[in-house]
Amino acid sequence: MKVQQEEDFQALAGRVDRVLDSIKGLPEDARMKAMELKKAIEAFHEHALRKLVRTFRETEAGKELLLKAAEDPSIYAMFLMHGIIKQDLFTRTAAALEEVRPYMRSHGGGVELVKVEGNTVYVRLQGACSGCSLSAMTLKNGIEEAIKARVPEIEHVVMVEEEVTSGYMPFHAMNDTGNLEQNGWVQGPSASELEEGSPVRFSHEKLDVLLVRLEGKVMAFRNQCPHMGMSLDGGLVDNSIITCPWHGFRFDLSTGECMTAPHVQLEPFPVRVEDEKIWIRLS
């Protein structure tokens, strides 16, 4: 007699999904009866599994066997489905965030799960979703609702500021130590004053600087279009491209490269971020 080969876990799970999908197409009365049968079978399985688990837990040897059995993906999934094993808060919170990621991506950004401590979740908005704008607050509220709905143990959702780093630091500037001002560095605004993708004008003595934060990196350029020497701070920004408000020259703020005339580019300044303060090396 030929022994039927055991189907693997993924194939069995696929069969369940396909049958459930087919049930959705049944008439309402038939669909309700099929779902009621599904619930009854699952309740029967849960009752038997819980009795089996309690029996194993009566001895140390049984506990070891139970732990070893739970390493099998199919057994773990069955225990998880019936609430015999519960995922840790971090895993459950991460699953909740997966539901909102498509919406975040549609707004040009994302969300990172930083950590879970007690009943508090710490997340970081990324890309166009970061900052203090009204849209960012709307996204924050959506994230909080999704997490609390899936993980009721969570009471607080805290937004962590995106880590800000230097976008341009040539080798010779990296060696500056000690007193930064004596080495030609000038303290600019705090990193929190820069919103993602919104250039800020900073003046020091007779020098105008254009500061911009892109994907958590701060870039500094001379606030001067190399075409005619006019200021750029009033230019329209689309993603990382700024358009000179005077004659329409376009520049990539992530590199300083001119998209209109490749032979010219913006003059960059070395930048460093220390204790949330932006320093620019102007000399």
C-alpha positions as CSV (number, residue, x, y, z in Angstrom):
1,M,0.0,0.0,0.0
2,K,1.4,3.3,-1.0
3,V,2.0,5.7,1.9
4,Q,0.6,9.2,1.2
5,Q,3.3,11.8,1.6
6,E,2.6,14.4,4.3
7,E,1.8,17.8,2.8
8,D,4.1,20.6,3.9
9,F,2.9,23.4,6.1
10,Q,2.8,26.1,3.4
11,A,0.7,23.8,1.1
12,L,-1.8,23.1,3.8
13,A,-2.1,26.7,4.8
14,G,-2.6,27.6,1.1
15,R,-5.5,25.1,0.9
16,V,-7.2,26.7,3.9
17,D,-6.9,30.1,2.4
18,R,-8.3,29.0,-1.0
19,V,-11.3,27.3,0.7
20,L,-12.0,30.4,2.8
21,D,-11.9,32.5,-0.3
22,S,-14.3,30.2,-2.1
23,I,-16.7,30.4,0.9
24,K,-16.9,34.2,0.4
25,G,-18.6,33.6,-2.9
26,L,-21.4,31.4,-1.5
27,P,-25.0,32.7,-0.9
28,E,-25.3,34.4,2.5
29,D,-27.1,31.5,4.2
30,A,-24.6,28.9,3.0
31,R,-21.7,31.2,3.9
32,M,-23.0,31.6,7.4
33,K,-23.4,27.9,7.9
34,A,-19.9,27.2,6.5
35,M,-18.3,29.8,8.9
36,E,-20.2,28.4,11.8
37,L,-18.9,24.9,11.0
38,K,-15.3,26.4,10.8
39,K,-15.8,28.0,14.3
40,A,-17.1,24.7,15.7
41,I,-14.2,22.7,14.4
42,E,-11.7,25.3,15.7
43,A,-13.3,25.3,19.1
44,F,-13.1,21.5,19.2
45,H,-9.4,21.6,18.2
46,E,-8.7,24.3,20.8
47,H,-10.3,22.4,23.6
48,A,-8.3,19.2,22.8
49,L,-5.0,21.2,22.3
50,R,-5.4,22.9,25.7
51,K,-6.0,19.6,27.5
52,L,-2.9,18.2,25.7
53,V,-0.8,21.1,26.7
54,R,-1.9,20.9,30.3
55,T,-1.0,17.3,30.4
56,F,2.5,18.0,29.0
57,R,3.1,20.7,31.6
58,E,2.6,18.3,34.5
59,T,6.2,17.1,34.2
60,E,9.5,18.7,33.4
61,A,10.1,16.2,30.6
62,G,6.7,17.1,29.2
63,K,7.5,20.8,29.3
64,E,10.7,20.2,27.4
65,L,8.9,18.1,24.7
66,L,6.3,20.9,24.4
67,L,8.9,23.5,23.8
68,K,10.6,21.3,21.2
69,A,7.3,20.7,19.5
70,A,6.5,24.4,19.3
71,E,9.7,24.9,17.3
72,D,7.8,23.3,14.3
73,P,6.2,26.1,12.3
74,S,2.9,24.2,11.8
75,I,2.5,23.4,15.6
76,Y,3.6,27.0,16.5
77,A,1.0,28.4,14.1
78,M,-1.7,26.2,15.6
79,F,-0.8,27.2,19.1
80,L,-0.8,30.8,18.1
81,M,-4.2,30.7,16.3
82,H,-5.8,29.3,19.5
83,G,-4.1,31.7,21.9
84,I,-2.1,28.9,23.6
85,I,1.1,30.9,22.6
86,K,1.0,34.7,22.5
87,Q,3.4,36.7,20.4
88,D,5.4,39.2,22.3
89,L,4.3,42.9,22.2
90,F,7.1,43.9,19.8
91,T,6.0,41.3,17.2
92,R,2.3,42.1,17.5
93,T,3.0,45.9,17.3
94,A,5.2,45.3,14.2
95,A,2.3,43.4,12.6
96,A,-0.1,46.3,13.3
97,L,2.3,48.7,11.6
98,E,2.4,46.5,8.5
99,E,-1.2,47.4,8.0
100,V,-0.5,51.1,7.8
101,R,2.7,50.9,5.7
102,P,0.9,51.1,2.3
103,Y,-0.9,54.3,3.4
104,M,2.4,55.8,4.6
105,R,4.1,54.9,1.3
106,S,1.3,56.7,-0.6
107,H,2.3,59.8,1.3
108,G,6.0,59.5,0.4
109,G,7.2,58.2,3.7
110,G,7.3,55.3,6.2
111,V,7.3,54.4,9.8
112,E,10.0,52.5,11.9
113,L,9.2,50.6,15.1
114,V,12.0,51.7,17.4
115,K,11.2,49.9,20.7
116,V,8.4,48.7,23.0
117,E,8.8,49.4,26.7
118,G,6.0,48.3,29.0
119,N,2.7,49.8,27.6
120,T,4.5,52.4,25.5
121,V,5.5,52.1,21.8
122,Y,8.2,54.3,20.3
123,V,8.0,54.8,16.5
124,R,9.8,57.1,14.1
125,L,8.2,58.7,11.0
126,Q,10.4,58.6,7.9
127,G,10.7,60.6,4.7
128,A,7.9,63.0,3.8
129,C,5.9,61.8,6.8
130,S,8.3,63.3,9.4
131,G,8.1,66.8,10.7
132,C,5.4,68.8,12.6
133,S,2.9,69.4,9.7
134,L,-0.8,68.8,10.0
135,S,-0.5,65.8,7.7
136,A,2.2,64.3,9.9
137,M,-0.1,64.6,12.9
138,T,-2.9,62.9,11.0
139,L,-0.6,60.0,10.1
140,K,0.5,59.8,13.8
141,N,-3.1,59.5,14.9
142,G,-3.7,56.8,12.3
143,I,-0.6,54.8,13.5
144,E,-1.8,55.1,17.1
145,E,-5.3,53.9,16.3
146,A,-3.9,50.9,14.3
147,I,-1.6,49.9,17.2
148,K,-4.1,50.2,20.0
149,A,-6.7,48.3,18.0
150,R,-4.4,45.3,17.4
151,V,-2.5,45.5,20.7
152,P,-4.9,46.7,23.4
153,E,-2.1,46.5,26.1
154,I,-0.5,49.5,24.5
155,E,-1.6,52.8,26.1
156,H,0.9,55.3,24.7
157,V,2.5,55.8,21.3
158,V,5.5,58.1,21.3
159,M,7.0,59.7,18.1
160,V,10.8,59.7,18.2
161,E,12.5,62.4,16.2
162,E,14.3,61.1,13.1
163,E,18.0,60.9,13.7
164,V,19.7,63.8,11.9
165,T,23.2,63.4,10.5
166,S,25.7,65.3,8.3
167,G,25.0,65.1,4.6
168,Y,28.5,66.4,3.5
169,M,31.7,65.9,5.5
170,P,34.9,65.9,3.5
171,F,37.9,64.1,5.0
172,H,39.8,67.2,6.0
173,A,36.8,68.5,8.0
174,M,36.4,65.2,9.9
175,N,39.7,65.8,11.7
176,D,38.5,69.0,13.4
177,T,38.5,68.4,17.2
178,G,38.3,70.6,20.3
179,N,36.8,74.0,19.9
180,L,34.8,74.0,16.7
181,E,34.6,77.8,16.4
182,Q,38.4,78.1,16.4
183,N,38.5,75.7,13.5
184,G,36.2,77.8,11.4
185,W,32.9,76.2,12.3
186,V,29.8,78.4,12.8
187,Q,26.8,77.3,14.9
188,G,23.6,77.3,13.0
189,P,20.0,76.5,14.0
190,S,18.9,73.4,15.9
191,A,18.1,70.3,13.8
192,S,14.5,70.5,15.0
193,E,14.0,73.8,13.2
194,L,14.6,72.1,9.8
195,E,11.5,70.4,8.3
196,E,12.1,67.6,5.8
197,G,12.6,69.0,2.3
198,S,12.1,72.7,3.3
199,P,15.2,74.8,2.8
200,V,16.1,77.4,5.5
201,R,18.2,80.5,5.0
202,F,21.0,81.1,7.5
203,S,23.1,84.2,7.5
204,H,26.5,84.7,9.1
205,E,28.2,88.0,8.8
206,K,28.1,88.6,5.0
207,L,27.6,85.0,4.0
208,D,24.2,83.5,3.1
209,V,23.8,79.7,3.6
210,L,21.0,77.4,2.4
211,L,20.3,74.6,4.8
212,V,18.1,71.6,3.9
213,R,17.2,68.3,5.6
214,L,16.7,65.4,3.2
215,E,16.0,61.9,4.6
216,G,17.6,62.8,7.9
217,K,20.7,64.3,6.4
218,V,21.6,68.0,6.6
219,M,23.1,69.7,3.6
220,A,24.5,73.3,3.4
221,F,25.1,75.3,0.3
222,R,26.1,78.8,-0.5
223,N,22.7,80.5,-1.0
224,Q,23.6,81.6,-4.5
225,C,22.6,80.3,-7.9
226,P,25.8,79.9,-9.9
227,H,24.0,81.0,-13.0
228,M,23.5,84.7,-12.1
229,G,24.4,84.7,-8.4
230,M,20.8,85.2,-7.2
231,S,19.5,83.7,-3.9
232,L,17.8,80.3,-4.0
233,D,15.9,80.3,-0.7
234,G,12.6,81.3,-2.3
235,G,12.7,78.5,-4.9
236,L,10.1,75.8,-5.2
237,V,11.2,72.4,-3.9
238,D,9.9,69.1,-5.4
239,N,11.4,66.1,-3.6
240,S,15.1,67.0,-3.6
241,I,15.0,69.3,-6.6
242,I,15.0,73.1,-6.0
243,T,14.2,75.5,-8.9
244,C,15.8,78.9,-8.9
245,P,13.0,81.5,-8.5
246,W,14.8,83.9,-10.8
247,H,15.7,82.0,-14.0
248,G,14.4,78.5,-13.5
249,F,17.7,76.6,-13.1
250,R,17.1,73.3,-11.2
251,F,19.5,71.8,-8.6
252,D,19.6,68.5,-6.8
253,L,19.8,69.5,-3.1
254,S,21.1,66.0,-2.1
255,T,24.3,66.6,-4.2
256,G,24.4,70.2,-5.4
257,E,24.3,69.1,-9.0
258,C,22.7,71.3,-11.6
259,M,20.1,69.5,-13.6
260,T,19.8,72.4,-16.2
261,A,23.5,72.9,-16.9
262,P,25.7,70.0,-15.8
263,H,28.9,72.0,-15.9
264,V,27.8,74.1,-12.8
265,Q,26.8,73.1,-9.3
266,L,26.0,74.6,-5.9
267,E,29.0,75.2,-3.6
268,P,28.6,72.9,-0.6
269,F,29.8,73.5,3.0
270,P,30.8,70.8,5.5
271,V,28.1,70.1,8.1
272,R,28.1,68.3,11.4
273,V,25.3,67.7,13.9
274,E,26.2,67.6,17.6
275,D,23.6,67.6,20.4
276,E,20.9,68.6,17.9
277,K,22.9,71.6,16.9
278,I,23.9,72.2,13.3
279,W,27.5,73.4,12.7
280,I,28.7,74.7,9.3
281,R,32.3,75.1,8.3
282,L,32.4,78.3,6.4
283,S,36.2,78.9,6.2
